[in-house]
Amino acid sequence: MSQLWEQHSSPKPKTYMALIVGLALVVVLTIVSCQSPPTAGTDRETLVAAEEAYNQGNVDGAIKLAESIEPESSLYQEAQNNLAVYRGAIKTPTVGSDKETLAAAEEAYNQGNVDEAIKLAESIEPESSLYQEAQNNLAVYRGAIKTP
């Protein structure tokens, strides 16, 4: 009789144990999912807001928004790529603004304000495609100071 009792009672503890482990797993997964909600939707919204800020000239705001994307996000790499563009906008003036700067330098030079012309031409960064033109203009402007 004791063998019969062992055969019928031994599967029950294993069944209960599997059920308890399964329920514990469900509880743990539920708690974890409540603590870390999916961020892809909100991260996408953040990246869109960053792009809008950048397009409106708010580069600092765009950078702050893109920096808020966590490394765990599926959009992290996209945010890093955008950050490189945004930060580049701060370091390197656009060709359009460099053209305007060179035009203003030329105008200042033509009006006899050589010091202002030099100051403007010197503001063109070496990374600019117009840097060499600015250097050529600087040579002319500086030459005007030496020979009255």
DRENTORKOL-3810 file (N, C-alpha, C; in nm, 4 decimals):
REM DRENTORKOL-3810
@n.u->0.0806; n.v->-0.1168; n.w->0.0000; ca.u->0.0000; ca.v->0.0000; ca.w->0.0000; c.u->0.0868; c.v->0.1258; c.w->0.0000
@n.u->0.1970; n.v->0.1248; n.w->0.0737; ca.u->0.2808; ca.v->0.2434; ca.w->0.0778; c.u->0.3407; c.v->0.2737; c.w->-0.0583
@n.u->0.3718; n.v->0.1699; n.w->-0.1387; ca.u->0.4210; ca.v->0.1950; ca.w->-0.2736; c.u->0.3137; c.v->0.2619; c.w->-0.3584
@n.u->0.1925; n.v->0.2190; n.w->-0.3461; ca.u->0.0818; ca.v->0.2774; ca.w->-0.4194; c.u->0.0637; c.v->0.4228; c.w->-0.3799
@n.u->0.0752; n.v->0.4497; n.w->-0.2513; ca.u->0.0614; ca.v->0.5884; ca.w->-0.2030; c.u->0.1741; c.v->0.6761; c.w->-0.2580
@n.u->0.2987; n.v->0.6283; n.w->-0.2632; ca.u->0.4115; ca.v->0.7038; ca.w->-0.3154; c.u->0.3948; c.v->0.7318; c.w->-0.4642
@n.u->0.3405; n.v->0.6371; n.w->-0.5390; ca.u->0.3216; ca.v->0.6584; ca.w->-0.6820; c.u->0.2191; c.v->0.7674; c.w->-0.7081
@n.u->0.1152; n.v->0.7730; n.w->-0.6275; ca.u->0.0105; ca.v->0.8732; ca.w->-0.6494; c.u->0.0448; c.v->1.0082; c.w->-0.5906
@n.u->0.1220; n.v->1.0132; n.w->-0.4845; ca.u->0.1485; ca.v->1.1406; ca.w->-0.4188; c.u->0.2727; c.v->1.2100; c.w->-0.4730
@n.u->0.3692; n.v->1.1401; n.w->-0.5287; ca.u->0.4924; ca.v->1.2043; ca.w->-0.5718; c.u->0.4746; c.v->1.2987; c.w->-0.6915
@n.u->0.3870; n.v->1.2754; n.w->-0.7865; ca.u->0.3736; ca.v->1.3735; ca.w->-0.8948; c.u->0.3109; c.v->1.5039; c.w->-0.8478
@n.u->0.2317; n.v->1.5015; n.w->-0.7433; ca.u->0.1650; ca.v->1.6229; ca.w->-0.6975; c.u->0.2636; c.v->1.7293; c.w->-0.6513
@n.u->0.3620; n.v->1.7003; n.w->-0.5684; ca.u->0.4567; ca.v->1.8047; ca.w->-0.5294; c.u->0.5322; c.v->1.8608; c.w->-0.6500
@n.u->0.5702; n.v->1.7789; n.w->-0.7447; ca.u->0.6391; ca.v->1.8277; ca.w->-0.8644; c.u->0.5466; c.v->1.9181; c.w->-0.9452
@n.u->0.4210; n.v->1.8797; n.w->-0.9565; ca.u->0.3244; ca.v->1.9604; ca.w->-1.0306; c.u->0.3041; c.v->2.0939; c.w->-0.9612
@n.u->0.2892; n.v->2.0885; n.w->-0.8307; ca.u->0.2708; ca.v->2.2130; ca.w->-0.7555; c.u->0.3946; c.v->2.3020; c.w->-0.7640
@n.u->0.5105; n.v->2.2407; n.w->-0.7571; ca.u->0.6336; ca.v->2.3175; ca.w->-0.7641; c.u->0.6452; c.v->2.3869; c.w->-0.9001
@n.u->0.6140; n.v->2.3176; n.w->-1.0071; ca.u->0.6186; ca.v->2.3770; ca.w->-1.1409; c.u->0.5174; c.v->2.4903; c.w->-1.1509
@n.u->0.4013; n.v->2.4715; n.w->-1.0941; ca.u->0.2986; ca.v->2.5748; ca.w->-1.0944; c.u->0.3437; c.v->2.6965; c.w->-1.0143
@n.u->0.4050; n.v->2.6753; n.w->-0.9017; ca.u->0.4539; ca.v->2.7853; ca.w->-0.8172; c.u->0.5655; c.v->2.8612; c.w->-0.8888
@n.u->0.6577; n.v->2.7883; n.w->-0.9483; ca.u->0.7677; ca.v->2.8530; ca.w->-1.0225; c.u->0.7118; c.v->2.9325; c.w->-1.1406
@n.u->0.6165; n.v->2.8761; n.w->-1.2100; ca.u->0.5546; ca.v->2.9452; ca.w->-1.3230; c.u->0.4854; c.v->3.0733; c.w->-1.2799
@n.u->0.4102; n.v->3.0665; n.w->-1.1712; ca.u->0.3427; ca.v->3.1862; ca.w->-1.1198; c.u->0.4432; c.v->3.2904; c.w->-1.0720
@n.u->0.5488; n.v->3.2456; n.w->-1.0075; ca.u->0.6523; ca.v->3.3386; ca.w->-0.9610; c.u->0.7164; c.v->3.4098; c.w->-1.0802
@n.u->0.7399; n.v->3.3376; n.w->-1.1874; ca.u->0.7964; ca.v->3.3962; ca.w->-1.3084; c.u->0.7029; c.v->3.5010; c.w->-1.3681
@n.u->0.5761; n.v->3.4714; n.w->-1.3714; ca.u->0.4775; ca.v->3.5667; ca.w->-1.4217; c.u->0.4767; c.v->3.6932; c.w->-1.3354
@n.u->0.4814; n.v->3.6768; n.w->-1.2058; ca.u->0.4815; ca.v->3.7909; ca.w->-1.1139; c.u->0.6067; c.v->3.8760; c.w->-1.1357
@n.u->0.7217; n.v->3.8118; n.w->-1.1445; ca.u->0.8477; ca.v->3.8847; ca.w->-1.1645; c.u->0.8454; c.v->3.9602; c.w->-1.2971
@n.u->0.8025; n.v->3.8954; n.w->-1.4027; ca.u->0.7970; ca.v->3.9617; ca.w->-1.5334; c.u->0.6992; c.v->4.0787; c.w->-1.5330
@n.u->0.5900; n.v->4.0647; n.w->-1.4638; ca.u->0.4927; ca.v->4.1739; ca.w->-1.4540; c.u->0.5528; c.v->4.2922; c.w->-1.3797
@n.u->0.6216; n.v->4.2659; n.w->-1.2710; ca.u->0.6845; ca.v->4.3736; ca.w->-1.1931; c.u->0.7902; c.v->4.4439; c.w->-1.2771
@n.u->0.8723; n.v->4.3675; n.w->-1.3458; ca.u->0.9779; ca.v->4.4264; ca.w->-1.4290; c.u->0.9174; c.v->4.5098; c.w->-1.5418
@n.u->0.8137; n.v->4.4614; n.w->-1.6039; ca.u->0.7536; ca.v->4.5367; ca.w->-1.7143; c.u->0.6875; c.v->4.6650; c.w->-1.6649
@n.u->0.6395; n.v->4.6658; n.w->-1.5420; ca.u->0.5811; ca.v->4.7870; ca.w->-1.4861; c.u->0.6889; c.v->4.8898; c.w->-1.4505
@n.u->0.8067; n.v->4.8419; n.w->-1.4125; ca.u->0.9140; ca.v->4.9326; ca.w->-1.3742; c.u->0.9838; c.v->4.9931; c.w->-1.4949
@n.u->0.9945; n.v->4.9223; n.w->-1.6038; ca.u->1.0608; ca.v->4.9769; ca.w->-1.7217; c.u->0.9671; c.v->4.9698; c.w->-1.8411
@n.u->0.8838; n.v->5.0721; n.w->-1.8560; ca.u->0.7904; ca.v->5.0721; ca.w->-1.9674; c.u->0.8645; c.v->5.0826; c.w->-2.1002
@n.u->0.8045; n.v->5.0371; n.w->-2.2067; ca.u->0.8698; ca.v->5.0466; ca.w->-2.3367; c.u->0.8972; c.v->5.1929; c.w->-2.3700
@n.u->1.0166; n.v->5.2195; n.w->-2.4232; ca.u->1.0544; ca.v->5.3580; ca.w->-2.4496; c.u->1.0622; c.v->5.3918; c.w->-2.5973
@n.u->1.0457; n.v->5.2960; n.w->-2.6833; ca.u->1.0616; ca.v->5.3241; ca.w->-2.8261; c.u->0.9669; c.v->5.4345; c.w->-2.8717
@n.u->0.8436; n.v->5.4327; n.w->-2.8262; ca.u->0.7483; ca.v->5.5366; ca.w->-2.8663; c.u->0.7877; c.v->5.6725; c.w->-2.8144
@n.u->0.8213; n.v->5.6801; n.w->-2.6871; ca.u->0.8589; ca.v->5.8091; ca.w->-2.6301; c.u->0.9954; c.v->5.8541; c.w->-2.6814
@n.u->1.0855; n.v->5.7604; n.w->-2.7058; ca.u->1.2156; ca.v->5.7963; ca.w->-2.7623; c.u->1.1992; c.v->5.8490; c.w->-2.9052
@n.u->1.1086; n.v->5.7901; n.w->-2.9799; ca.u->1.0826; ca.v->5.8381; ca.w->-3.1162; c.u->1.0300; c.v->5.9816; c.w->-3.1085
@n.u->0.9380; n.v->6.0060; n.w->-3.0165; ca.u->0.8843; ca.v->6.1413; ca.w->-2.9996; c.u->0.9948; c.v->6.2389; c.w->-2.9601
@n.u->1.0858; n.v->6.1933; n.w->-2.8758; ca.u->1.1975; ca.v->6.2776; ca.w->-2.8336; c.u->1.2873; c.v->6.3108; c.w->-2.9521
@n.u->1.3160; n.v->6.2110; n.w->-3.0356; ca.u->1.3999; ca.v->6.2363; ca.w->-3.1533; c.u->1.3321; c.v->6.3304; c.w->-3.2526
@n.u->1.2013; n.v->6.3158; n.w->-3.2680; ca.u->1.1267; ca.v->6.4060; ca.w->-3.3565; c.u->1.1323; c.v->6.5480; c.w->-3.3008
@n.u->1.1147; n.v->6.5615; n.w->-3.1705; ca.u->1.1215; ca.v->6.6935; ca.w->-3.1075; c.u->1.2620; c.v->6.7530; c.w->-3.1226
@n.u->1.3639; n.v->6.6697; n.w->-3.1111; ca.u->1.5021; ca.v->6.7169; ca.w->-3.1281; c.u->1.5239; c.v->6.7668; c.w->-3.2710
@n.u->1.4743; n.v->6.6933; n.w->-3.3670; ca.u->1.4886; ca.v->6.7330; ca.w->-3.5080; c.u->1.4161; c.v->6.8645; c.w->-3.5350
@n.u->1.2976; n.v->6.8781; n.w->-3.4777; ca.u->1.2218; ca.v->7.0032; ca.w->-3.4937; c.u->1.2979; c.v->7.1200; c.w->-3.4313
@n.u->1.3536; n.v->7.0988; n.w->-3.3131; ca.u->1.4314; ca.v->7.2037; ca.w->-3.2465; c.u->1.5518; c.v->7.2427; c.w->-3.3322
@n.u->1.6189; n.v->7.1438; n.w->-3.3863; ca.u->1.7357; ca.v->7.1691; ca.w->-3.4714; c.u->1.6960; c.v->7.2486; c.w->-3.5958
@n.u->1.5879; n.v->7.2083; n.w->-3.6591; ca.u->1.5418; ca.v->7.2770; ca.w->-3.7807; c.u->1.4973; c.v->7.4197; c.w->-3.7537
@n.u->1.4582; n.v->7.4472; n.w->-3.6294; ca.u->1.4168; ca.v->7.5834; ca.w->-3.5923; c.u->1.5347; c.v->7.6649; c.w->-3.5389
@n.u->1.6551; n.v->7.6074; n.w->-3.5446; ca.u->1.7739; ca.v->7.6791; ca.w->-3.5017; c.u->1.8086; c.v->7.6632; c.w->-3.3546
@n.u->1.7342; n.v->7.5818; n.w->-3.2827; ca.u->1.7611; ca.v->7.5595; ca.w->-3.1410; c.u->1.8528; c.v->7.4377; c.w->-3.1271
@n.u->1.9792; n.v->7.4567; n.w->-3.1606; ca.u->2.0743; ca.v->7.3461; ca.w->-3.1610; c.u->2.0980; c.v->7.2933; c.w->-3.0196
@n.u->2.1103; n.v->7.3821; n.w->-2.9227; ca.u->2.1317; ca.v->7.3377; ca.w->-2.7846; c.u->2.0153; c.v->7.2521; c.w->-2.7352
@n.u->1.8936; n.v->7.2937; n.w->-2.7660; ca.u->1.7758; ca.v->7.2164; ca.w->-2.7266; c.u->1.7737; c.v->7.0802; c.w->-2.7942
@n.u->1.8110; n.v->7.0779; n.w->-2.9221; ca.u->1.8151; ca.v->6.9515; ca.w->-2.9962; c.u->1.9166; c.v->6.8562; c.w->-2.9333
@n.u->2.0301; n.v->6.9103; n.w->-2.8951; ca.u->2.1343; ca.v->6.8274; ca.w->-2.8324; c.u->2.0848; c.v->6.7702; c.w->-2.7006
@n.u->2.0235; n.v->6.8533; n.w->-2.6181; ca.u->1.9739; ca.v->6.8051; ca.w->-2.4886; c.u->1.8705; c.v->6.6940; c.w->-2.5064
@n.u->1.7814; n.v->6.7119; n.w->-2.6022; ca.u->1.6796; ca.v->6.6089; ca.w->-2.6254; c.u->1.7432; c.v->6.4788; c.w->-2.6733
@n.u->1.8325; n.v->6.4867; n.w->-2.7700; ca.u->1.8949; ca.v->6.3649; ca.w->-2.8232; c.u->1.9817; c.v->6.2963; c.w->-2.7180
@n.u->2.0436; n.v->6.3738; n.w->-2.6304; ca.u->2.1253; ca.v->6.3147; ca.w->-2.5243; c.u->2.0406; c.v->6.2400; c.w->-2.4209
@n.u->1.9123; n.v->6.2680; n.w->-2.4157; ca.u->1.8267; ca.v->6.2021; ca.w->-2.3171; c.u->1.7901; c.v->6.0592; c.w->-2.3564
@n.u->1.8232; n.v->6.0172; n.w->-2.4777; ca.u->1.7953; ca.v->5.8800; ca.w->-2.5206; c.u->1.8980; c.v->5.7876; c.w->-2.4546
@n.u->1.8489; n.v->5.6920; n.w->-2.3788; ca.u->1.9346; ca.v->5.6010; ca.w->-2.3018; c.u->2.0010; c.v->5.4970; c.w->-2.3930
@n.u->2.1188; n.v->5.4479; n.w->-2.3551; ca.u->2.1890; ca.v->5.3462; ca.w->-2.4345; c.u->2.1087; c.v->5.2176; c.w->-2.4551
@n.u->2.0151; n.v->5.1894; n.w->-2.3653; ca.u->1.9348; ca.v->5.0676; ca.w->-2.3779; c.u->1.8275; c.v->5.0803; c.w->-2.4859
@n.u->1.8025; n.v->5.2001; n.w->-2.5320; ca.u->1.6956; ca.v->5.2229; ca.w->-2.6293; c.u->1.7348; c.v->5.1700; c.w->-2.7668
@n.u->1.6358; n.v->5.1213; n.w->-2.8388; ca.u->1.6603; ca.v->5.0766; ca.w->-2.9763; c.u->1.6913; c.v->5.1945; c.w->-3.0683
@n.u->1.6652; n.v->5.3152; n.w->-3.0220; ca.u->1.6905; ca.v->5.4358; ca.w->-3.1023; c.u->1.8182; c.v->5.5082; c.w->-3.0593
@n.u->1.8951; n.v->5.4467; n.w->-2.9720; ca.u->2.0153; ca.v->5.5112; ca.w->-2.9196; c.u->2.1144; c.v->5.5479; c.w->-3.0315
@n.u->2.1399; n.v->5.4546; n.w->-3.1225; ca.u->2.2375; ca.v->5.4811; ca.w->-3.2289; c.u->2.1899; c.v->5.5948; c.w->-3.3190
@n.u->2.0623; n.v->5.5981; n.w->-3.3482; ca.u->2.0068; ca.v->5.7082; ca.w->-3.4273; c.u->2.0263; c.v->5.8414; c.w->-3.3534
@n.u->2.0045; n.v->5.8400; n.w->-3.2239; ca.u->2.0246; ca.v->5.9606; ca.w->-3.1440; c.u->2.1709; c.v->6.0045; c.w->-3.1485
@n.u->2.2636; n.v->5.9087; n.w->-3.1419; ca.u->2.4061; ca.v->5.9412; ca.w->-3.1478; c.u->2.4439; c.v->6.0005; c.w->-3.2840
@n.u->2.3864; n.v->5.9460; n.w->-3.3895; ca.u->2.4116; ca.v->6.0001; ca.w->-3.5236; c.u->2.3600; c.v->6.1438; c.w->-3.5340
@n.u->2.2411; n.v->6.1674; n.w->-3.4807; ca.u->2.1847; ca.v->6.3023; ca.w->-3.4823; c.u->2.2697; c.v->6.3979; c.w->-3.3995
@n.u->2.3192; n.v->6.3506; n.w->-3.2856; ca.u->2.4038; ca.v->6.4338; ca.w->-3.2004; c.u->2.5296; c.v->6.4788; c.w->-3.2743
@n.u->2.5862; n.v->6.3910; n.w->-3.3539; ca.u->2.7060; ca.v->6.4276; ca.w->-3.4304; c.u->2.6742; c.v->6.5425; c.w->-3.5258
@n.u->2.5579; n.v->6.5369; n.w->-3.5887; ca.u->2.5164; ca.v->6.6446; ca.w->-3.6797; c.u->2.4922; c.v->6.7734; c.w->-3.6024
@n.u->2.4187; n.v->6.7631; n.w->-3.4919; ca.u->2.3857; ca.v->6.8822; ca.w->-3.4134; c.u->2.5119; c.v->6.9495; c.w->-3.3596
@n.u->2.6031; n.v->6.8682; n.w->-3.3074; ca.u->2.7267; ca.v->6.9247; ca.w->-3.2523; c.u->2.8138; c.v->6.9841; c.w->-3.3624
@n.u->2.8101; n.v->6.9246; n.w->-3.4796; ca.u->2.8846; ca.v->6.9785; ca.w->-3.5930; c.u->2.8344; c.v->7.1153; c.w->-3.6331
@n.u->2.7060; n.v->7.1394; n.w->-3.6146; ca.u->2.6480; ca.v->7.2692; ca.w->-3.6494; c.u->2.7012; c.v->7.3790; c.w->-3.5585
@n.u->2.7386; n.v->7.3424; n.w->-3.4380; ca.u->2.7932; ca.v->7.4410; ca.w->-3.3448; c.u->2.9389; c.v->7.4699; c.w->-3.3792
@n.u->3.0151; n.v->7.3665; n.w->-3.4125; ca.u->3.1583; ca.v->7.3816; ca.w->-3.4343; c.u->3.1911; c.v->7.4442; c.w->-3.5695
@n.u->3.1129; n.v->7.4128; n.w->-3.6710; ca.u->3.1467; ca.v->7.4586; ca.w->-3.8044; c.u->3.0337; c.v->7.5426; c.w->-3.8613
@n.u->3.0581; n.v->7.6690; n.w->-3.8851; ca.u->2.9535; ca.v->7.7503; ca.w->-3.9456; c.u->2.9177; c.v->7.6954; c.w->-4.0837
@n.u->2.7967; n.v->7.7181; n.w->-4.1240; ca.u->2.7550; ca.v->7.6707; ca.w->-4.2546; c.u->2.8230; c.v->7.7521; c.w->-4.3631
@n.u->2.8329; n.v->7.6966; n.w->-4.4817; ca.u->2.8945; ca.v->7.7675; ca.w->-4.5936; c.u->2.8204; c.v->7.8968; c.w->-4.6190
@n.u->2.6885; n.v->7.8949; n.w->-4.6054; ca.u->2.6089; ca.v->8.0160; ca.w->-4.6273; c.u->2.6517; c.v->8.1279; c.w->-4.5348
@n.u->2.6696; n.v->8.0977; n.w->-4.4064; ca.u->2.7105; ca.v->8.2029; ca.w->-4.3136; c.u->2.8558; c.v->8.2424; c.w->-4.3370
@n.u->2.9396; n.v->8.1493; n.w->-4.3805; ca.u->3.0776; ca.v->8.1837; ca.w->-4.4132; c.u->3.0819; c.v->8.2768; c.w->-4.5349
@n.u->2.9945; n.v->8.2525; n.w->-4.6312; ca.u->2.9873; ca.v->8.3419; ca.w->-4.7485; c.u->2.9458; c.v->8.4822; c.w->-4.7045
@n.u->2.8479; n.v->8.4870; n.w->-4.6156; ca.u->2.8025; ca.v->8.6169; ca.w->-4.5644; c.u->2.9139; c.v->8.6870; c.w->-4.4882
@n.u->2.9897; n.v->8.6098; n.w->-4.4119; ca.u->3.1010; ca.v->8.6666; ca.w->-4.3355; c.u->3.2076; c.v->8.7221; c.w->-4.4298
@n.u->3.2407; n.v->8.6460; n.w->-4.5337; ca.u->3.3397; ca.v->8.6949; ca.w->-4.6299; c.u->3.2892; c.v->8.8181; c.w->-4.7043
@n.u->3.1598; n.v->8.8186; n.w->-4.7361; ca.u->3.1028; ca.v->8.9364; ca.w->-4.8038; c.u->3.1087; c.v->9.0581; c.w->-4.7112
@n.u->3.0798; n.v->9.0387; n.w->-4.5842; ca.u->3.0859; ca.v->9.1489; ca.w->-4.4883; c.u->3.2297; c.v->9.1973; c.w->-4.4720
@n.u->3.3252; n.v->9.1042; n.w->-4.4741; ca.u->3.4668; ca.v->9.1419; ca.w->-4.4645; c.u->3.5077; c.v->9.2238; c.w->-4.5857
@n.u->3.4654; n.v->9.1819; n.w->-4.7013; ca.u->3.4976; ca.v->9.2550; ca.w->-4.8258; c.u->3.4365; c.v->9.3951; c.w->-4.8234
@n.u->3.3132; n.v->9.4021; n.w->-4.7772; ca.u->3.2460; ca.v->9.5319; ca.w->-4.7685; c.u->3.3186; c.v->9.6237; c.w->-4.6699
@n.u->3.3572; n.v->9.5686; n.w->-4.5544; ca.u->3.4316; ca.v->9.6483; ca.w->-4.4563; c.u->3.5636; c.v->9.6958; c.w->-4.5159
@n.u->3.6315; n.v->9.6092; n.w->-4.5875; ca.u->3.7589; ca.v->9.6459; ca.w->-4.6509; c.u->3.7386; c.v->9.7576; c.w->-4.7531
@n.u->3.6352; n.v->9.7437; n.w->-4.8359; ca.u->3.6075; ca.v->9.8449; ca.w->-4.9388; c.u->3.5692; c.v->9.9796; c.w->-4.8786
@n.u->3.5176; n.v->9.9779; n.w->-4.7563; ca.u->3.4798; ca.v->10.1025; ca.w->-4.6886; c.u->3.5951; c.v->10.1580; c.w->-4.6043
@n.u->3.7100; n.v->10.0924; n.w->-4.6124; ca.u->3.8276; ca.v->10.1401; ca.w->-4.5409; c.u->3.8413; c.v->10.0884; c.w->-4.3987
@n.u->3.7534; n.v->9.9996; n.w->-4.3576; ca.u->3.7605; ca.v->9.9447; ca.w->-4.2219; c.u->3.8378; c.v->9.8126; c.w->-4.2273
@n.u->3.9692; n.v->9.8239; n.w->-4.2424; ca.u->4.0547; ca.v->9.7077; ca.w->-4.2616; c.u->4.0576; c.v->9.6179; c.w->-4.1374
@n.u->4.0610; n.v->9.6792; n.w->-4.0211; ca.u->4.0637; ca.v->9.5989; ca.w->-3.8978; c.u->3.9404; c.v->9.5085; c.w->-3.8868
@n.u->3.8239; n.v->9.5631; n.w->-3.9193; ca.u->3.7000; ca.v->9.4838; ca.w->-3.9162; c.u->3.7041; c.v->9.3742; c.w->-4.0220
@n.u->3.7569; n.v->9.4077; n.w->-4.1402; ca.u->3.7685; ca.v->9.3081; ca.w->-4.2478; c.u->3.8567; c.v->9.1920; c.w->-4.2033
@n.u->3.9677; n.v->9.2241; n.w->-4.1380; ca.u->4.0582; ca.v->9.1191; ca.w->-4.0890; c.u->3.9889; c.v->9.0340; c.w->-3.9834
@n.u->3.9225; n.v->9.0983; n.w->-3.8912; ca.u->3.8522; ca.v->9.0266; ca.w->-3.7839; c.u->3.7494; c.v->8.9293; c.w->-3.8420
@n.u->3.6732; n.v->8.9746; n.w->-3.9389; ca.u->3.5712; ca.v->8.8888; ca.w->-3.9998; c.u->3.6342; c.v->8.7727; c.w->-4.0762
@n.u->3.7359; n.v->8.7996; n.w->-4.1551; ca.u->3.7997; ca.v->8.6935; ca.w->-4.2345; c.u->3.8680; c.v->8.5913; c.w->-4.1437
@n.u->3.9224; n.v->8.6359; n.w->-4.0314; ca.u->3.9861; ca.v->8.5436; ca.w->-3.9371; c.u->3.8845; c.v->8.4524; c.w->-3.8678
@n.u->3.7593; n.v->8.4890; n.w->-3.8691; ca.u->3.6576; ca.v->8.4069; ca.w->-3.8018; c.u->3.6180; c.v->8.2834; c.w->-3.8825
@n.u->3.6642; n.v->8.2734; n.w->-4.0067; ca.u->3.6334; ca.v->8.1551; ca.w->-4.0881; c.u->3.7207; c.v->8.0398; c.w->-4.0394
@n.u->3.6559; n.v->7.9320; n.w->-3.9965; ca.u->3.7253; ca.v->7.8160; ca.w->-3.9387; c.u->3.8003; c.v->7.7357; c.w->-4.0452
@n.u->3.9097; n.v->7.6699; n.w->-4.0067; ca.u->3.9861; ca.v->7.5874; ca.w->-4.1020; c.u->3.9040; c.v->7.4747; c.w->-4.1653
@n.u->3.7974; n.v->7.4297; n.w->-4.0957; ca.u->3.7138; ca.v->7.3216; ca.w->-4.1498; c.u->3.6233; c.v->7.3692; c.w->-4.2639
@n.u->3.6101; n.v->7.4989; n.w->-4.2787; ca.u->3.5191; ca.v->7.5548; ca.w->-4.3795; c.u->3.5770; c.v->7.5382; c.w->-4.5197
@n.u->3.4896; n.v->7.5151; n.w->-4.6143; ca.u->3.5334; ca.v->7.5064; ca.w->-4.7539; c.u->3.5792; c.v->7.6428; c.w->-4.8059
@n.u->3.5476; n.v->7.7502; n.w->-4.7336; ca.u->3.5871; ca.v->7.8851; ca.w->-4.7748; c.u->3.7100; c.v->7.9361; c.w->-4.6985
@n.u->3.7720; n.v->7.8471; n.w->-4.6232; ca.u->3.8866; ca.v->7.8878; ca.w->-4.5415; c.u->4.0004; c.v->7.9440; c.w->-4.6275
@n.u->4.0342; n.v->7.8757; n.w->-4.7363; ca.u->4.1453; ca.v->7.9221; ca.w->-4.8199; c.u->4.1157; c.v->8.0588; c.w->-4.8804
@n.u->3.9927; n.v->8.0794; n.w->-4.9227; ca.u->3.9538; ca.v->8.2109; ca.w->-4.9752; c.u->3.9701; c.v->8.3181; c.w->-4.8667
@n.u->3.9311; n.v->8.2857; n.w->-4.7448; ca.u->3.9462; ca.v->8.3802; ca.w->-4.6343; c.u->4.0939; c.v->8.4121; c.w->-4.6100
@n.u->4.1788; n.v->8.3099; n.w->-4.6184; ca.u->4.3226; ca.v->8.3317; ca.w->-4.5995; c.u->4.3799; c.v->8.4212; c.w->-4.7097
@n.u->4.3349; n.v->8.4005; n.w->-4.8330; ca.u->4.3795; ca.v->8.4854; ca.w->-4.9446; c.u->4.3368; c.v->8.6308; c.w->-4.9214
@n.u->4.2134; n.v->8.6486; n.w->-4.8769; ca.u->4.1634; ca.v->8.7837; ca.w->-4.8487; c.u->4.2420; c.v->8.8473; c.w->-4.7339
@n.u->4.2732; n.v->8.7679; n.w->-4.6330; ca.u->4.3501; ca.v->8.8197; ca.w->-4.5194; c.u->4.4861; c.v->8.8742; c.w->-4.5650
@n.u->4.5482; n.v->8.8045; n.w->-4.6583; ca.u->4.6781; ca.v->8.8511; ca.w->-4.7088; c.u->4.6636; c.v->8.9888; c.w->-4.7731
@n.u->4.5550; n.v->9.0078; n.w->-4.8481; ca.u->4.5298; ca.v->9.1380; ca.w->-4.9113; c.u->4.5019; c.v->9.2433; c.w->-4.8049
@n.u->4.4152; n.v->9.2111; n.w->-4.7093; ca.u->4.3781; ca.v->9.3065; ca.w->-4.6053; c.u->4.5001; c.v->9.3482; c.w->-4.5231
@n.u->4.5819; n.v->9.2505; n.w->-4.4856; ca.u->4.7004; ca.v->9.2811; ca.w->-4.4047; c.u->4.8037; c.v->9.3612; c.w->-4.4846
@n.u->4.8072; n.v->9.3348; n.w->-4.6138; ca.u->4.8970; ca.v->9.4107; ca.w->-4.7010; c.u->4.8570; c.v->9.5566; c.w->-4.7068
@n.u->4.7279; n.v->9.5845; n.w->-4.6949; ca.u->4.6804; ca.v->9.7209; ca.w->-4.6988; c.u->4.7235; c.v->9.7986; c.w->-4.5749
@n.u->4.7436; n.v->9.7287; n.w->-4.4644; ca.u->4.7876; ca.v->9.7964; ca.w->-4.3408; c.u->4.9337; c.v->9.8356; c.w->-4.3541
@n.u->5.0156; n.v->9.7516; n.w->-4.4163; ca.u->5.1593; ca.v->9.7763; ca.w->-4.4267; c.u->5.1911; c.v->9.8876; c.w->-4.5245
@n.u->5.1109; n.v->9.9006; n.w->-4.6301; ca.u->5.1368; ca.v->10.0038; ca.w->-4.7307; c.u->5.0194; c.v->10.1012; c.w->-4.7343
@n.u->5.0371; n.v->10.2189; n.w->-4.6777; ca.u->4.9262; ca.v->10.3151; ca.w->-4.6743; c.u->4.8943; c.v->10.3728; c.w->-4.8118
END
